[in-house]
């Protein structure tokens, strides 16, 4: 619980969505292919890179078999190379400053390359290279689907593809009607979380929470959790505490970040949501659906023009990532043109 992940800074969001979907398909199909070396457009996929991506994937999906994770990692890396090399072919180069700026805009902070190196068993310099490649891949995808980004000075959106990720007001209303329950506000529990170094520090915080107690030197984090999600987020005993404890109740919890003092501060009753409250979130979800589909189509097109080994590296059509939404039929985008820029 409360554990920070660094993987998002390197794995592209859509590549990870593909991996999660492929896990479910492949694990149900019986058997796993033996991992082999690979080359895409002259760039080698190393065993070190595959192992690093596989570790990140298993951090996100602990139930994934290690052999399957390596197989999925290789495919994900191959797709990323396909996209990144196309942008490099167009003459786009990203220096370290631009790469850090890109990920800070996308994720809220620049990658911690040293932490990523430790997590994946590689070097910080290698992680910088992978972060640059992931940024190139995402920017090329945005270019091909016609999405304008802050980096239009480097690569303008393809005007022929501009409508692939456009969501109309009628599509929004139809999707909201089909998914109203998904957007309803659930019952939530509010709590303050104090992170302490040890049990002694936790007891000091507990004393400060007593009436008339000394003020705490630790500033709490204010958190709200949806009640239906508690057992998926926390161990059973913590979820039960957050579910049942009256407001004002505190508990000491040992976690990876240290010793936590959690105080329940209140509860909010759920209510039906309105279209006005949900439309921006719904728009983003639908755009992600369109972007994921456009990416799959683009990979198919690029693989037809690429040089790679082994010859079955891109065999089979990537499955669609799972979605919580019932998407209207007219939101599905057409295949991308095979005419590459």
N, C-alpha and C positions, 0 to 999 in steps of 0.2 A: 504494500500500500504506500501511497505517497512517494513512489519511486520515479525519479526522472529518467526519461529515455533520451538518448542522443541519436538514435538511429534515424529519425526523420530528417535530420540535416543532410544525410547522404543518400538514402534511398528515396527516389522520387515517389510521390504519393500514388500516382497511377500504377507504377511498377509494383508497389507493395499491394495495392488492391488486386492486381492480377495474380500475384503470388497467393494471396489468401483464398481467392476463388479457385485457383489451380490445386491448392492443397485438398480441398473438399472433393474435387473431381478425381484427382490421382489416387487419393487414399481409398476411394471407393472402387477403383478399377483393378486393384490387385497387382502387386509386384511393383518394383522400382527399377528403372534402368540404371546400369552402372555408369557412373560419372566418367566422362572422357574430356581430354583437353579440347579447346575450341579456339578458332580464329574468326574474327569478323572484320571485313574490310581492312585486312592487314594488321589488326590489333589483336594481340593474344589475350585470351581469358585465362588468367593464371589460377593455379590451385589455391594460392594465397587469397586472391580476390574472392573466389568462390566460397572459401571457408569463412571469410569475413562477412560476406553478405548472408551466408547461411546462419551465422551467429545472430545477426541482427534480426533475421526473420524468426528464428526460434525465440528471441526475446519477446517479439510481438505475439507469436503463436507457440507457446511452450509445448502444445500437444503434437507438433509436427515432428515426424521421424527425421533424425539427422541426415540419413541418406536422401530422403525426399527433399529436405531443405536444400541440400547441395544441388540437386537436380533443378529445383525451381530457381535457385540463385543463379545458376549458369544461364538459364533462359532469360531471366530478368536482366543480367549484365549484357547479354547479347542484344537484347532489344534496346537497351540504353545506348550501346555503342552504335547501333544502326542510326538512331536519332541524332546523336552527338556528332558523328562523322559527317552527316548531311549538312549540319550547320557550319562545321569547319570548312566543308567544301564550298560554302557560300562566302568564305572569307571572314567569318566572325571569330574573334578571339577574345577571351575573358582573362584579364589579369587578376591577381589575388584580391586586390581591392574591390573589383566588381563582383567577384564570386562571393566574398564576405558580405557585401552589400545586398546581393541577390538573396542569400539565405536569411539575412536579417529581416528583409522585407517579407519573405515567405513564411518564416518560422518564428520571428520575433527576436532572434538572437543569432549571431554568427556561430558556425560550428565550433565545438570544443575539439580541435583536432587531436590533442594529446589524449583526451578521454576516449575518443573514437579509436585511436590507435591501440590503447590498452584493451578496449572492449573487443576489437576484432583481431588482435594479435598482429597488427601491421605497424607501419611507421606513420608519424604525423605528416610527413611529406607525401606519403602515398595517399593519405586521407584527403589532403588538399587536391591532389590530382583527381580523385574520385568525386569530390565535391564539385570541381570544375566540370567534369564530364556530365554529372547529373544535371547541373544548371544548363549546360548546352543542350541536353536532351529535352528538358522541359521547354526551353525557349524555342527550339525548333518545332515542337508540337504546337505551341501557341501561334507560331508563325503560320503553320500549315492550316490551322483551323480558323485563322483570321481574327484571333483575339489580340487586342491591343494591350501591351504591357508598358511598364515604365522604361523598358529597354528598346523602344521603337527607334532610338538613335542607332542601335546596333543592327536590328533586323525588323523591318516593317511587316505587319500582318499581310498574308496573302489575300488580296481582295476577292479572289475567286471563291474563297472558302468562308467568307464572312458570316454566312447564315447557318453554319453547322452547329454553332453553340448559342444560337439566339432562342430565347424562350419568350413566347408571346403571352399577352395577358389572358387570352382564352385558354391556353395550355396551363397557365398557373391556376386559374379557377377550376379547371377540370381536375387537375392533380390534387388540389386541396379538397375537393368534394370526395375524391376516392381515398384520401389519406387523412381525413379530419381527425380520427382517433389518434393517429401517430403524433400529431402536433398538440394534442390536449396537454395542459399543464398537469403533471402528476403531483401527488402529495410529496412534500420535501421536508427534510430535516436540516436545520441550520446548526452549525457548531463552530467553535473556536479551537484551533489546533496550535499548541505550544510545542516547539521542538527543543528538547533539552539534550545535554550531552550524556547524562546518567540519571540514575534513580534519585540521587541527592538533589539534583537540579529540578527534577519533577516534583519532589516533595516541597521544594521552595515555591514552585508555581502554585501547588495546591494550597499552601498556606496563604498565598496572596489572594486567592479566590474566596477565602473565608471572610465573613463580615468583619470589617475592621482590620483585616490583614494588611501587611506591607505591600506596596505596589510592586508588580512584577517587572523585572528588567527585560523580559522576553516579550516581544510584540507578537501576538497571535496572528495566524492566518485565518481569515473568515471563509468558511466553506458551506456550500449548500449541496445536498445530494438528493437525487430522486429516490423515493422509497422503493419503487419496484427494482431499482438497479443495485441496491445495497449488497445483496448476496452474490452478485457478480463482480463486485469491486473489492470486497473485504472478506476476511475469514469469518466463519459462522458466528463465533462469539462476539466479534466486533459489530457485525451486521445486526445481531440481536440487540446489542447495547444501543446502537443508533436507532433501532426500530422502536424499542420499548421505553428507554430511559426518559423520565420527566425532564422538563426544561430546568437547567441549573445543575444537573447531574454531571459529575466528572469521572474520568477513568484514565489510568496510566496504561499505555500500550507500548510494547517493544516493537520497533520497526527498523527497516534497513537504514533509515536516516538518523536513528538514535532513539531516545526515549521520548515518547509523545504524551502530552496531557491533552485529552480531548474533552471539551465541555459542550454539552448540548445547550444551545441558547434559544431555540424556538422551533416551531413547526408551522408549515404553511399548507393549507388545504388546496388540493388540486381543483382545476376548473376547466371547462371547455375553452379552447383558444378561438380567436377570430381570424379571418382571412388577412386583415390588416396586420395583425401581430406576426403571422406566419409567412407572409409572402416573400420576404427577403431570404429567410432560411430555405424556403421551398425553392426559390429561384436558384440558389447555390447548389442545392441537391440535384435539381434537374440539369443544370449546367455540367455538374460532375458526371452525370449519366451520359450526356452527349459527348463530353470530352473523353471519357473512357472508351466509348464506342468508336469515336474518331481515331483514338490511338490504336485500337486493335486493327482497324482498317488500314491505317497508315503503315503499321508494321508489316502487314501482308504485302502491301505495295512495295515497300523498301526492300523486303527480302527477295523480291523478284529481280531486283537490279543489283543486289549486293554480292560480294564474294565472301564465302564462309565455309568453314569445315568444323565438324562433320556435316555431311549433306542433309542429315535429318534434324539439324539444330533448330530449325523453325517449322518442323513438321507439325501438322495439326493446327487448327484454328484456336487461338486463345479463347477461353470461355469468358462470358461476361461476369464481372464482379457482382457479388450479391448486393441487392439493394433493398432497403426497407420500404421503398415506395412502389405503388402500382402506377407505372408510367403510362400516360396516354399514348396510343399507338402512333399518333402523328408527331410525337417528339423524337422518334427514332431517326437518326440521321442517315442519309444515303452513303454508299461507299465513296471513298475519296477517289479523285481522278488518278489514273496511273501515270499521267504526264507529270514528271518531277520537275521542279523549278530549275 
